[in-house]
Each structure stands twice: as C-alpha cells, then as structure tokens.
C-alpha cells in the first residue's frame, strides 16, 4: 500500500498534515462515512478469506432498538487482479447474519475517481453490546469471483452518514431526501448519500438511513503524527540536539500507537490514544538519522501503518545566524 501521504482527520474531514503516513483513501475516494479500512488477501481460488472485526459500546452507539447498520465496501488492491466480493458476514457463533448486496456501476467508479474498478458493497444490521458486555466479534468472508487471487481492502462505513461526522441524524436524512433521484452520472449526486452504494439515491437509501438514526462511531480511518516544534532545535529541519523528542497526533480513541525505528537505531515507544482521539509520545533518538514506522491499532480491528520523515539527532544542529548589516561610508 501507498505510504507517501498522511491525512489529518478533524471531525472526519480529511486534509493534508505534516508528516507522511499511509494514505488509506482507496475505497470511497476519501469520503467521510468510511470509518475503518482493513486489508485482506484471497490466497486460494474458490476459498474464502476472512477478516475479523469487533464492535463495543465504547466506540459504537446503536440506533433504534440497540442495533446499528454497517456498510462494507470491498475492492481489489490497486495492484491486484482479484475480483473480490463479500460472501458472508458471521457472528462469533459462526452463524451468518443477513446482508444486502450491491455492485458499483462503472459510472460510479469513474465519477468518484476510485482506484479499483472492481468494487461492491453489502449492508448488515447487527446488535451493539451494552456497557459492561464483551465486544461482539464478526467475521467477514471474502471470495474472488474468478480464479484470480490477491489483496483486497474492506471499507466499513455508516449508511446514512451523509456529512461524514460519524453519526447518523435527521440532518443526514434531509440531505439524502434533497438528493432523491440523483444517479452517479448527475452533478448533484453525493456518494455518502448513496447508503447502499448502488449508484442511485432512492427510497432504499432513505430507509437504511432512517433505521440508522442515532447510530454513531468514534473509530477513525486515519492517523496523524507531527513532531512537536519544541523538539526541533534550531531551525525547523527535523535535526535536533534533544535525545528525547515528542510527537503529537490523533487516531481512534483508545488505540495503541507504536513507534519502531526501522534500522534499530532507537528503542522506540508505545502509547495509548486518549478518549478525545489525541496522543502525545516521547521517543528516544539514536545517533544520526532516525526513521520511524508508526502503527496505530484500534479496538475495531484496524491497523494503520506508515513511515514518517526522518528525525536526526546531532550535538550541533543547524541554527539561524543573524548578522548585523554593515554601513558603508563614502
């Protein structure tokens, strides 16, 4: 996967940030209702590959009657030829739960600028455990529609979350209703108002959104990492004489964030993201250049990884030198 850019998440709206982390905008072209992306691989033709995820009361709030409708996009990795489809969603007891299928139209893939031309989605309604109960685990089975094998990505989203704020409410219903009848070839079409991802906004989308009113998640599909300016001695060039530096960032609340130096030049560090989705971590530098791989793993089952720009430890970092201009006399 691409490790060239990072997306900073502020109320689920993507924007560029300072350091480079993995770009996860694959399934929905950066649309806001995707709250998690989990990779998998079909290794054997005709056999299912499974991805396991968990829902708990800390990070998910149900809608009506304690239930929540989850959407699952599946798309081939841009470098893979596999044509994946979600074949089943099963609970911890191994029993399948009801799913509704839809396939992305070619016009939808083209209009949304998606990286994978082979995309489909399912929606399923499940129960969120009450406070104090154990998380509910679900297994998503994926098969290839041909004999091709390869990597794929599952994108989990909240059907009805048309503005990408992580909650489905009456404002979302109004937005979807205002776009009723629009298709993916129309200028007024909005991907996140298309709750079932079938390329048209109709009564099915309003019904899905309506049954999901009140549903909420605080799981985030992006992680940010920024070197604290106070740790960057001298000029802002990521060269410092501080042996221990501080990084600040954001990720899913309660996620575990691990810093690992790729060449073993530093012992690295681990921290836990706060309930507000923010973290601060002190990391010891080794002599010279330090390139860190960062991994953030949340309770849902998502791990976001990527390398950030190197930070160099030097006893004599560059500094800004101010010189007083001289005045020539005639």
C-alpha positions in Angstrom: 0.0 0.0 0.0 1.0 3.6 -0.5 3.0 5.2 2.3 3.5 8.6 0.7 1.0 10.9 2.4 -0.9 11.4 5.6 -4.5 12.6 6.1 -5.2 14.6 9.2 -8.7 14.0 10.5 -10.7 16.8 12.1 -14.3 15.7 12.7 -13.8 13.1 9.9 -12.9 15.6 7.2 -9.6 14.8 5.5 -6.8 17.4 5.0 -3.1 17.3 4.5 -0.9 17.1 7.6 2.8 17.5 8.2 4.4 14.0 8.4 3.9 11.2 6.0 1.7 8.2 7.0 -0.2 5.7 4.9 -2.8 7.0 2.5 -5.9 4.9 3.1 -8.2 6.7 0.6 -8.9 3.7 -1.6 -12.5 2.5 -1.4 -14.5 5.7 -1.2 -12.2 8.3 -2.7 -11.8 9.9 0.7 -15.5 10.2 1.5 -16.3 10.8 5.2 -18.6 7.9 6.1 -15.8 5.3 5.9 -14.7 4.8 9.5 -12.2 1.9 9.1 -10.3 0.2 6.3 -9.0 -3.4 6.9 -6.9 -5.3 4.3 -7.1 -9.0 3.5 -5.8 -11.4 0.8 -7.5 -14.1 -1.2 -4.8 -16.7 -1.3 -6.7 -19.7 -2.8 -9.1 -19.6 -5.7 -12.6 -20.5 -4.7 -11.9 -20.3 -0.9 -13.0 -17.6 1.4 -10.5 -15.2 3.1 -11.7 -13.9 6.5 -11.3 -10.6 8.3 -12.4 -10.2 11.9 -13.7 -7.0 13.5 -15.3 -6.1 16.8 -18.0 -3.7 18.0 -18.2 -2.4 21.6 -20.2 0.1 23.5 -17.3 2.5 24.0 -16.7 3.1 20.3 -20.1 2.4 18.8 -23.5 3.8 19.7 -26.6 1.9 18.2 -29.6 3.4 16.6 -33.1 2.1 17.0 -33.6 -0.9 19.3 -29.9 -1.2 20.2 -28.9 -2.1 16.6 -26.6 -0.5 14.1 -26.4 -0.9 10.3 -22.9 -1.2 9.0 -21.9 -0.9 5.3 -18.9 -2.9 4.0 -17.2 -1.9 0.7 -14.8 -4.4 -0.8 -12.3 -3.5 -3.6 -9.2 -5.1 -5.0 -5.9 -3.6 -4.1 -4.9 -1.3 -7.0 -2.1 -3.7 -7.8 -4.2 -6.9 -7.7 -6.3 -8.6 -10.3 -8.7 -10.4 -7.9 -12.4 -9.5 -8.2 -13.5 -9.8 -4.5 -17.0 -10.0 -3.2 -18.2 -10.3 0.4 -19.6 -13.8 0.5 -20.8 -13.8 4.1 -20.8 -12.0 7.5 -20.8 -14.3 10.5 -21.2 -13.8 14.2 -18.9 -15.2 16.9 -21.1 -18.4 16.9 -20.3 -19.0 13.3 -23.9 -18.2 12.1 -24.3 -15.9 9.2 -26.1 -12.6 9.5 -28.3 -11.2 6.8 -26.6 -9.0 4.2 -27.9 -7.0 1.3 -25.6 -6.8 -1.8 -25.0 -4.1 -4.4 -22.3 -3.6 -7.1 -20.7 -0.4 -8.0 -21.6 0.7 -11.5 -18.9 1.7 -13.9 -20.1 5.3 -13.9 -19.9 5.4 -10.1 -16.3 4.2 -10.1 -15.4 6.7 -12.8 -17.3 9.7 -11.3 -15.8 9.1 -7.8 -12.2 8.6 -9.1 -11.8 5.3 -7.3 -8.6 3.4 -7.6 -10.2 0.0 -8.0 -12.7 -0.7 -10.9 -13.9 -3.9 -9.1 -15.9 -2.7 -6.1 -19.1 -3.8 -4.4 -20.8 -3.4 -1.0 -23.0 -5.1 1.5 -25.0 -3.7 4.4 -25.9 -5.6 7.5 -27.7 -4.8 10.8 -26.2 -6.1 14.0 -26.6 -5.5 17.7 -24.1 -3.3 19.7 -23.2 -4.8 23.1 -24.4 -2.8 26.1 -22.0 -1.2 28.5 -20.1 -3.8 30.5 -20.7 -6.5 28.0 -17.9 -8.1 26.0 -17.3 -6.8 22.4 -19.2 -8.5 19.6 -16.9 -10.1 17.1 -17.8 -10.6 13.4 -16.0 -12.3 10.6 -16.3 -11.0 7.1 -15.7 -13.7 4.4 -14.4 -12.6 1.0 -14.1 -14.7 -2.1 -12.8 -14.0 -5.6 -15.4 -14.1 -8.4 -12.7 -15.6 -10.7 -9.7 -17.8 -10.3 -7.5 -14.7 -9.7 -6.1 -14.2 -6.2 -4.6 -11.2 -4.5 -5.0 -8.5 -1.9 -8.2 -6.6 -1.2 -9.5 -3.8 1.1 -12.6 -3.8 3.2 -14.0 -0.4 4.0 -16.5 -0.1 6.8 -19.0 2.8 6.8 -22.2 4.1 8.4 -25.0 4.0 5.9 -26.8 7.3 6.1 -23.9 9.4 7.4 -24.1 11.8 4.5 -21.8 14.5 6.0 -19.1 12.2 7.4 -19.3 13.4 11.0 -19.5 9.8 12.4 -23.2 10.0 13.4 -26.5 9.5 11.5 -29.1 12.1 12.4 -32.0 14.0 10.9 -29.7 16.4 9.1 -28.4 13.4 7.1 -31.9 12.3 6.3 -32.7 15.8 5.0 -29.6 15.8 2.8 -30.4 12.4 1.4 -34.0 13.4 0.7 -32.8 16.6 -1.1 -30.8 14.4 -3.5 -33.6 11.9 -4.1 -33.5 10.6 -7.7 -29.9 11.6 -8.4 -27.6 9.0 -10.0 -23.8 8.7 -10.2 -23.8 10.5 -13.6 -25.6 13.6 -12.2 -23.8 16.6 -10.9 -25.9 16.6 -7.7 -25.1 13.0 -6.8 -23.3 12.6 -3.4 -21.5 9.3 -2.7 -22.2 9.3 1.0 -25.9 9.9 0.5 -25.9 6.7 -1.5 -26.3 4.4 1.6 -26.2 1.1 -0.3 -23.6 2.2 -2.9 -25.7 1.2 -5.9 -25.1 4.4 -7.9 -28.6 6.0 -7.3 -30.2 7.8 -4.4 -33.7 6.4 -3.8 -36.1 5.1 -1.2 -33.7 2.3 -0.3 -31.1 4.8 0.9 -33.7 6.8 2.9 -34.9 3.6 4.6 -31.3 2.5 5.5 -30.5 6.0 6.9 -33.8 6.1 8.8 -33.2 2.8 10.6 -29.7 4.1 11.4 -30.7 7.4 13.0 -28.8 7.7 16.3 -26.0 5.3 15.2 -22.5 6.7 15.9 -18.9 5.6 15.8 -15.7 7.3 17.0 -13.4 4.9 15.2 -11.2 6.8 12.7 -9.7 5.7 9.4 -6.7 7.9 9.6 -3.8 8.5 12.0 -1.7 11.7 12.2 1.9 12.2 13.5 3.6 15.5 14.0 6.9 16.3 15.5 6.4 18.8 18.4 8.0 22.1 17.3 9.7 22.4 20.7 11.6 19.2 19.9 13.0 20.6 16.7 16.0 22.5 17.9 17.4 25.5 16.0 15.7 25.8 12.6 12.6 23.7 11.6 14.5 21.0 9.8 13.9 17.8 11.9 17.5 18.0 13.1 17.8 18.3 16.9 20.2 18.0 19.8 17.4 16.7 22.1 17.9 13.0 22.8 14.2 12.5 23.6 11.7 14.2 21.3 7.9 14.5 21.4 5.4 13.6 18.7 1.8 14.6 18.9 -1.1 13.3 16.8 -4.6 11.8 16.5 -6.1 8.4 15.9 -9.0 6.3 17.0 -9.7 6.8 20.7 -8.0 4.2 22.9 -5.9 2.9 20.0 -2.4 1.6 20.7 0.3 3.6 18.9 3.7 2.0 18.4 6.9 3.8 17.1 9.6 1.5 15.7 12.9 2.7 14.3 13.3 0.8 11.0 17.1 0.3 11.5 17.0 -0.5 15.2 18.7 2.9 16.0 16.2 3.7 18.7 14.3 1.7 21.3 11.0 3.2 20.0 8.0 3.8 22.2 4.3 2.9 22.8 1.4 4.9 23.9 -2.4 4.8 24.1 -4.6 7.4 22.4 -6.9 9.4 24.7 -10.7 9.4 24.7 -10.5 12.6 22.8 -8.7 10.9 19.9 -5.3 12.7 20.7 -2.0 11.4 21.9 1.5 12.6 22.8 4.5 10.4 23.0 8.2 10.8 24.0 10.6 8.9 21.8 14.3 8.4 22.4 16.5 9.1 19.4 19.7 7.2 18.4 22.7 8.9 17.0 22.2 10.3 13.5 19.1 9.7 11.4 16.0 8.0 12.9 13.2 6.8 10.6 10.2 5.6 12.5 7.5 3.2 11.4 4.2 4.1 13.2 1.4 1.6 13.7 -2.0 2.5 15.3 -4.2 -0.4 16.2 -7.8 0.2 17.4 -10.4 -1.9 19.1 -12.4 -2.4 15.9 -9.5 -4.4 14.3 -8.0 -1.8 12.1 -4.2 -1.2 12.0 -2.9 1.9 10.2 0.8 1.8 9.5 3.3 4.1 7.7 6.8 5.6 7.9 7.3 9.3 8.9 10.1 11.6 7.7 13.4 11.0 9.4 14.4 12.9 12.6 18.2 13.4 13.1 20.0 13.6 16.4 23.1 15.9 16.3 25.0 17.6 19.0 25.5 20.5 16.7 22.2 21.1 14.8 22.0 24.0 12.3 20.9 27.3 13.8 19.7 30.6 12.4 22.6 33.2 12.4 21.5 36.8 12.4 24.2 39.2 11.0 24.1 42.9 11.5 24.4 44.7 8.2 27.3 46.9 7.8 27.0 50.5 6.6 29.5 51.8 4.1 30.8 55.3 4.4 31.6 57.5 1.4 
